[in-house]
Amino acid sequence: MAAVTRYSGKVVVVTGGSRGIGAAIVRAFVDSGAQVVFCDKDEAGGRALEQELSGTVFIPGDVTQEGDLQALISETLSRFGHLDCVVNNAGYRLILCFPLDPPPQLPEETSAESFRRLLEVNLLGTYTLIKGAVTAMTKALALDESQYGVRVNCISPGNIWTPLWRELAASTSDPRATILEGTLAQPLGRMGQPVEVAAAAVFLASEATFCTGLELLVTGGAELGYGRKANRSSLVEVPILLP
């Protein structure tokens, strides 16, 4: 019973919630008793999940469009009167490089267009750097928003077996080898599952009440050094790519 009601009465917004990790996060918060409003560009997938899960509201939207984000929050507040948690799941792997002397501006006063211009001028495309950028931004926002009683944390997932991973593997010349290499990257000998990332999100929202500015690694230990961390004899599970 405690697991069902751990976030009862709360309202959660999830971006990119139609499939993969996002859909798992929507399910986990619903299972925890929350009302969940989620957005995605995939309207068909979003509508299907909304029909499947009571306690959810799907709003089509693109997180790169400021108007869509404003509509998402406005509709949430109009329906429920309050908002307790936002899970920024949707996104692309980009990196921010801020100018040396940006004009002083509070985060809540920065428009999406101003931020987008900053990205367009100062952008690098390496995966390692962007993870560092997300962590740095999390810590900065945690400091800025603490005065309002808002906690800001982030989750850094590793190799999670999602539709995106399946699509990536299928696009390679040897999908089975690609999946195997992805699996061997974790000392635990398997890839993670979306539900494991979702459990981390619910934990940060409902129980980690003295945590802010935290980066929670859900990686199976993939960051512990370089190259393979498991061998074939220690494999626990290798995903199968269905035809």
C-alpha positions in Angstrom: 0.0 0.0 0.0 2.8 2.4 0.8 4.3 2.0 -2.7 1.0 2.9 -4.2 0.4 6.0 -2.2 4.0 7.3 -1.8 3.2 10.2 -4.2 -0.5 10.4 -3.8 -2.2 13.7 -4.5 0.8 15.1 -6.3 0.8 16.4 -9.9 3.7 15.6 -12.2 4.6 16.8 -15.6 6.8 14.5 -17.8 8.2 15.6 -21.2 8.8 13.0 -23.9 6.5 10.6 -22.1 5.1 8.5 -25.0 7.6 5.7 -25.1 10.8 4.3 -23.7 12.1 5.8 -20.5 9.5 8.6 -20.6 6.6 6.1 -20.7 8.1 4.1 -17.9 8.3 7.3 -15.8 4.7 8.1 -16.5 3.7 4.6 -15.4 5.8 4.7 -12.3 4.3 8.0 -11.1 0.8 6.8 -11.8 1.5 3.6 -9.8 2.7 5.9 -7.0 -0.6 7.7 -6.8 0.2 10.8 -8.8 -1.7 12.6 -11.5 0.5 12.8 -14.6 0.4 15.3 -17.4 2.8 14.3 -20.2 3.8 15.7 -23.6 5.4 14.3 -26.7 5.7 15.0 -30.4 4.4 11.4 -31.0 0.7 12.1 -30.7 -0.5 8.6 -31.6 1.8 7.0 -29.0 0.8 9.6 -26.4 -3.0 9.1 -27.0 -2.6 5.4 -26.7 -0.8 5.6 -23.4 -3.3 8.1 -22.1 -6.1 5.7 -22.9 -4.3 2.9 -21.2 -3.4 4.6 -18.0 -6.1 6.3 -15.9 -4.8 9.4 -14.0 -2.9 10.7 -17.1 -3.4 13.6 -19.4 -1.6 13.8 -22.7 -0.9 17.1 -24.4 0.8 17.1 -27.8 3.9 19.3 -27.7 7.4 19.9 -28.8 9.8 20.9 -26.0 11.8 23.1 -28.4 8.8 25.3 -28.9 8.3 27.8 -26.0 4.6 28.1 -26.7 4.1 24.4 -26.4 5.8 24.4 -23.0 3.7 27.4 -21.8 0.6 25.5 -22.9 1.7 22.4 -21.1 2.2 24.2 -17.8 -0.9 26.3 -18.2 -3.1 23.3 -18.9 -1.7 21.4 -16.0 -2.4 24.3 -13.6 -5.8 24.9 -15.0 -6.8 21.2 -14.5 -5.2 20.5 -11.1 -4.4 23.9 -9.6 -0.8 23.0 -8.6 2.3 21.3 -9.9 4.7 19.3 -7.6 7.3 17.8 -10.0 8.6 18.2 -13.5 10.6 15.5 -15.2 12.5 16.9 -18.1 12.9 13.6 -20.0 12.7 14.8 -23.6 15.9 16.2 -25.1 18.8 15.9 -27.5 22.4 15.3 -26.6 23.8 18.7 -27.1 26.3 20.7 -25.1 26.2 24.3 -23.9 29.3 26.5 -23.9 28.5 29.8 -22.3 30.2 33.0 -23.4 32.8 34.5 -21.0 30.6 37.5 -20.0 26.9 36.7 -20.5 24.5 39.5 -19.5 23.3 38.9 -15.9 19.9 37.2 -16.0 18.0 35.0 -13.6 17.0 31.5 -14.9 13.3 32.2 -14.5 13.8 35.4 -16.5 15.5 33.7 -19.5 13.3 33.1 -22.5 13.5 29.9 -24.5 14.5 32.0 -27.5 17.4 33.7 -25.7 18.6 30.3 -24.4 18.3 28.8 -27.9 20.4 31.5 -29.4 23.0 30.9 -26.8 23.0 27.2 -27.7 23.2 27.9 -31.4 26.3 30.1 -31.0 28.1 27.9 -28.4 27.4 24.3 -29.3 29.6 21.2 -29.3 28.3 17.7 -30.0 30.2 15.3 -27.8 28.3 13.0 -25.4 30.7 13.2 -22.5 30.6 17.0 -22.4 26.9 17.2 -22.5 26.5 14.9 -19.5 28.8 17.3 -17.7 26.8 20.3 -18.9 23.5 18.7 -17.6 25.1 18.0 -14.2 26.5 21.6 -14.0 23.2 23.1 -14.9 21.5 20.9 -12.3 23.8 22.2 -9.6 23.4 25.8 -10.7 19.6 25.6 -10.8 19.6 23.8 -7.5 21.3 26.8 -6.0 19.1 29.3 -7.7 15.8 27.7 -7.0 16.4 26.6 -3.4 15.1 30.0 -2.2 11.7 28.9 -3.5 11.8 25.5 -1.8 12.4 23.8 -5.1 14.8 20.8 -5.4 16.6 20.2 -8.7 18.3 16.8 -9.4 19.2 14.9 -12.5 19.4 11.3 -13.6 22.2 10.1 -15.8 21.1 6.8 -17.5 23.6 4.5 -19.1 22.7 1.8 -21.7 19.0 1.4 -21.2 17.2 -1.1 -23.5 14.7 1.2 -25.1 13.0 1.5 -28.5 15.8 4.1 -29.3 18.5 1.5 -28.5 16.7 -1.1 -30.7 16.5 1.4 -33.6 20.2 2.2 -33.2 21.2 -1.4 -33.2 19.1 -2.2 -36.2 20.7 0.6 -38.2 24.2 -0.9 -37.8 25.9 -3.5 -40.0 25.9 -6.1 -37.2 23.0 -5.5 -34.8 23.8 -8.5 -32.6 27.4 -7.4 -32.1 26.3 -3.8 -31.4 23.9 -5.1 -28.7 26.6 -7.3 -27.2 29.1 -4.5 -27.0 26.4 -2.3 -25.3 25.7 -5.1 -22.8 29.4 -5.7 -22.0 29.9 -2.1 -21.1 28.3 -2.7 -17.7 30.0 -4.7 -14.9 26.6 -6.0 -14.0 26.5 -7.8 -17.3 23.3 -6.5 -18.7 21.6 -3.3 -19.9 19.3 -1.4 -17.7 15.5 -1.3 -18.1 13.3 1.8 -18.4 11.5 0.9 -15.2 14.8 1.2 -13.3 15.3 4.8 -14.5 11.6 5.4 -13.6 12.1 4.1 -10.1 15.0 6.5 -9.7 12.8 9.4 -10.8 10.0 8.5 -8.3 12.7 8.1 -5.6 14.1 11.6 -6.2 10.7 13.2 -6.2 9.1 11.4 -3.3 11.8 10.3 -0.9 15.0 12.1 -1.5 13.7 15.2 0.3 17.1 16.3 1.5 18.8 16.0 -1.9 19.3 18.8 -4.4 21.9 19.3 -7.0 22.4 15.5 -7.1 23.4 13.5 -10.2 22.0 10.0 -9.8 23.8 7.5 -12.0 21.7 4.7 -13.3 24.4 3.0 -15.4 25.2 -0.4 -14.1 28.7 0.8 -13.4 29.4 1.7 -17.0 31.4 4.8 -16.0 33.9 2.8 -13.9 36.7 2.9 -16.4 36.8 2.5 -20.2 36.0 -0.3 -22.5 34.4 -3.6 -21.6 33.7 -4.1 -17.9 32.1 -7.6 -18.2 33.0 -10.7 -20.1 30.9 -13.3 -21.8 31.0 -15.6 -18.8 29.6 -12.9 -16.6 26.7 -11.9 -18.8 23.4 -11.8 -17.1 21.1 -11.0 -20.1 21.6 -9.9 -23.7 18.6 -8.2 -25.3 17.2 -9.8 -28.5 16.5 -7.7 -31.5 13.2 -9.0 -33.0 12.8 -9.0 -36.8 
